[in-house]
Amino acid sequence: MGTNSGASVQAIDALPQRESYADDRRPLGWLVAVLPAHDEEQNVGAAIASLLSQTRPPDHIVVLADNCTDATPQVAADAGADVFVPRDNRDKKAGALNQWLDQHLDVLHPDDLVLVMDSDCTLDPTFLETALGHLEDPRFGGVGGVFRGGPGGGLLGTFQRNEYARYERDVRRLKGRALVLTGTASVFPVPVLQHVRAARRAGLLPDSSGGGQVYDTAVLTEDNELSLALMHLGYDILAPAECTLETEVMETWKQLSDQRLRWKRGALENLFDYGWTPVTRPYWGRQLLSLIGVLATMLYVGSITVGLVVGLELHGFWLALSLVFVLERVVTVRSRGWKQQLLAAPLVIEMVFDLFLQVVQGRAFTQAVLRSERKW
């Protein structure tokens, strides 16, 4: 069933392929790719094509057409996927995934695996083969990807592509040790997802939504929360440097602000939910370093600005620090080529992007502490 031949929109209301999951005649160790999609007619076809071109393609592909007002269901079916439409879903991606998992997780075999993948992403050809190889080790509760930015977005898109290249460099230096299994693409063994669900129902994991399901629908960053859940249950998580993919970039500053505010605030609120534990202590430390980074950046920019405006002689310390910043920016974007290194060298160009992210980080800290209304 690797090609999902014969898929059609007519399967929308029919629990696609559910019976086949329980068929004892099929091979064990199926890989089921599940793609939540909200109005993704422009991207979902390419996402499915990247799955079908894998060196180890999925055995079944299903697109969760969630509250779509465009042609996403038809495009997905034409591309070779089955289509599942969540009913009355008000919980966005997490809610759509929970509906599908509620109906299918217990029918899958313990040797099966589930790929959860954003429908605006495309996987590089060896992604799944690499991920499944690592999941032969029972220590791992999930294997995620390392993403790069897709085309478009002008200068803002370039900033994001450079940011993702620096993130990929950090992952390679950590030898795949993941801080979070991103929602772009992650593979989970079926028993691990069942373990998470059972732990929520037993009160062993936070369950803000009270649904006792795999994904907590009350949080802003369900993928980050699930990563913490896995680690609290004793699993390791991994993001191998070879598991690469491409994801879309935000094309406006408003879109970028909304995305990063959700990411940063959600990650902090996930820590509030889990509290101070051996797992979360390093994450609390990173949040503290982030806060210090915001304050240090403001101090640095303020000092440089005052010196230039008022005409004060800049202290050698600040000049030396600026050279260190320049060197760091140039070296860390080397994989993107000499043109991007030239863009990074003046510092002031990319500093606009960095300062923007720092402001968003500050807003995230403030909103999380004040528990202001969540908007997404």
N, C-alpha and C positions, 0 to 999 in steps of 0.2 A: 504493500500500500504506500510505498515511498513516493509515488507520483500523485496519489489521491485522485486517480482518474474517475471521471463521472461525478465529481462534486457539483452541487447545484444549490441555488438559493432556496429551492423547495425543501431542503433539509433543515431550514431555519428552526422550525418548531418541533423537531423530531428527535431531540437528544442525539446529535450526529454520532454514528458509529458506536454508541454505548454498548450495544449487545456484543459487538466484535471484541471489545476489551475483555469480556468474560469468556471468550471462546477458547476452550482448552486446545484447540487444534492450531492456533496461531503460535508463532515462535515467542519465547519469553524474552524479556529485556527490550520491550518496545520503547521507543522514544516518541513522545507526543509533544508537538510544538503548539503552544497556546499563545495567541497574539491578541491582546485587547486592542480594540480599534474604535476611536470616536472620530467620525468624519475624516477618514484617512484614504480617500479614493486616490489621491495623488501618490501615496507612498506604499500602500499595502501590497501592490503587485510586485514591486521591487523587493520588498521584504520576503515574500513567498518565493520569488525566484532565487534569492540567495540561499534559502533553505533547500530548495530542490537541487542546487548545484553543489551542495556540501559533499565532501569525500565520504561522509557518513550521514546521509540525509535522514530526516525524521521518517518514522513509519506512518505518522498521521499528522496532519496540520489542520488546526481549527482556528478560525478567526472569530473573536467575540465582538460582534457588531453592536456596540453599546450606544444606544440613543442616537443613531446615525440619521442625518438628514440629507446625506448625499448618496452616491452610488457605491459606497464601500462594500456592502454585501455582494453586489453583482460582480464587482471587480475582483473580490477575493475568490468567489466561486469560479470565475473565468480563469483565474490564475492557478487553480487546482486545489483550493482549500475547501473544507466544509465550513459552514457558517452556523454559529450559535448566537441567538439574540437573547441577552439577559432580559428578564421581565421586571418592569417597574423599578429599575435600578437607579437609586439616588446617591450611590456611594462610589461613583466614578470607577477608576481602574480596579481598585481593591474589591469593590462590590461585584463587578463583572466576573473577576477571577473566582471569588467565593461561590457565586452561583454555579459556575461550571464545575469547580472542584467538589461542591456539595453533591452534585449529581453523578460524578464520575470517579472520584478519588478511590472509593471503596470497591469499584468494579475493576480497577487496574490491578495488575499482578505486582507482588512485592519486588520483582526484578525490574519493573518498568521505571522509566524516568520521565520527568516533565520539564520541558523547556518553556520558560516564561519570557517572552520577547516583545519589546515595543514594536508596533507596526510601522514606525518611522525609521527603523534601523535596518541595516543590511549586514549580514555576517560574512566574514572572510571564509574561504572554502574549507579550511581545516579546523574551524572553530569547534564544531560538535565532536569530531573525532578526538581532538585534544581533550575536551572537557570530559568525555566519557572515559577516556583513559585514566584521568586523575580520579574519577569517581569509583574506580575499582578499589580504591583505598577507603575502607569504611570510616576512617576518621573524618572524612569530609562530608559536610551536610549540604554543600552546594558549591558549584563552580561558576564564577561569573566572568564577564568580559572586560577588556580594556578598550575604550572607545576613542575614536578620533572624530573631529568635526567634519561634517559634510560641506558641500559647496554653498555659495551664496552668502548673503548678509553683508556684503561690502567690507568696510574696515572693521565693523563690529564682528562680522563672521571671522575675519582674520585673527582678531584678538582671541576669540574662543578657540579656534583651531590651534593657536600657539599655546593657550592654556591647557588644552587637552594633551598636546604633545609633551608638555612638562609633566603632566600627571602620568602619562605613559612611561616617561623616563623614571619617575619615582617608583612606579610599580616594578619595573625591570630591576631596579636596584634592590628592591625588597624581595626579589625572587618569587613574585607572585603572592606574597602574603597580603591578603585583602583586608581593608578596613570595613568594607561594605560590599555586598553583592548588589550591584546596580540593577535597576529595572530595565536597562537596555536589553540585556540578555543574560539569563542565569539558568542553570540546569540543576534540578533537584531529584534525588531518588524518591519514589513514592512513599516508602516507609518513613522518611524524614518528615515529609509534609503531614503524614498521619500522626506522627509523634508531636508535632507542633500543635495540631488541632486538639489532640487528647490532653496535652499539657495546659492549654488555655481552659479547657472545660474542667480540669481538675484544680484550677486556681494556681498552677505552678508558674504561669507566665501572665504578664499584664494583658488585659482584655478590655480596653477602654470602651469598645462598642458593645460589649456584653453578648456578642454573637457566638462565641465559642467556635470560631472558624479559623482557617489558616491565616488569613490576612485580617489585621485589625483595621476596620474601616473608619475609626474615629481619629486616626493619626494623619498627619500631613505627608509623611514619608513612609509609606508602607514597606518599601524595600529595605530601608535602613532598619526599621523596627523588626522585620523578619530576620535580618542578619543578626541583630542582638538576641532574638529569640533562639536562633540556632546555637549561638555561642553559649548562652545560658543553659542549654540542654547538653552541652559537652561536645558539640561538633566544631570542627575547624572549617573555615571558609577560605576559598582560594580564587585568585584572579591571575591565571598564568599569562605571561607576556605573549604567548602564542595565540591566545583566545582574543582575537582582535575583531573589531566591527566598526561600522560608521554610523553615526547618528546625526540628526539634523541640528543645525545651530539656530539660535534665536535671531530673528532678523531685525528686531527693534529693541531699543533700550527698555521700553515698557515690558515687552515679553521677557527679556532677560531678567529684569528686576523681579517680576512675578515668579519666575522659575527659581531663582536663587534664594529669594526670600522664603519660599516654601521649603526648599532643601535645607537651608541653614536653620530656620526656626523649627522645622520638623525634627531635625537631628537633635537639637537641644531638648525639645519636649520629650522625645523618646528617652533621653537620659533621665529626665525628671520622673518618667513613668517607672523606669527600672531602678532608680536610686543609685546608691553607692555600693557597688559590688566589685569583686575581682575582675569581672569582665568590663565593667563600665569605667573603672578607674583611669585606664589610659585614655579613654574618650573624653572624660572630664578634663584630663590634663591637656588634651588638644584644644578643647574649648577655651580653657584658660589662656593657652598660648595664642589662640585666635584673638581673644579680647586684648591681650597685651600687644599683639601685632597691630590691631586697630589704633590703639592709643599711641604706639610708637610711630606709626605712619603719620598720624596727625601731628605729632611733635616734630617729626622730620620735615614734613611739608611746611608746617608753620614757621619753623626756624629758617628754612631756606627762603621762603617768601618774604619774611620780615627783613632778612639780610639783603635781599635784592631790592626791595622797595625803599627801605630806609637808607640803604647805602652802607650798612655796617660791614666790616670785614668778616668774611665767613671763616669760622674756625677750621683749622686743618682736619679736625675730627670729622666734620660733616662732609668735607671734600673727599676724604679717604673713604668714608662710608658710601658716598655716591659712586665712587669708582668700583667698590665691591658690588653694589647693586647692579651697575652696568655689566660687569663681568658675569655675574650670576644670570642675568637676563639673556645675554648673548650665548653663553655656553648651554643653557638648558633648552634652547630652541634649535640647537644645531641640526637635529633630525629633519627640520622643516626647510633646510637649505639656507644659502648665504643671504638671499633677499630678506628672509624673516630675521636673520641675525642683524642685518643692517637696520631693519625697523626697530629692533629691540635696543640697539646701541644708544640712541639719543636719550633713552630712559623716559623723557617727558611724554613721548607719544603713548607708550603703553601705560604710563602712570595714570592717564585719564581712566583707562579701563580698570586698573587696580584700585584706584580711589573710589570708583563707582561700586566695586564689589565690597570694599571696606565699609562704605556707607550702608549698603544692604545688610552686611553682617551686623553693623550696629543696630539697625532697625530690628533685625531678627532677635538679638539679645533683649532689646527693650520690649518687644511684643511678647516674647516668651515669658519674661519675668512678670509683666503686667497681666498676662493671660488675656490679651485683647482678642476680639472676635477674629476667627479664622475665616479668610476669604480665599477661595481657590476656584 
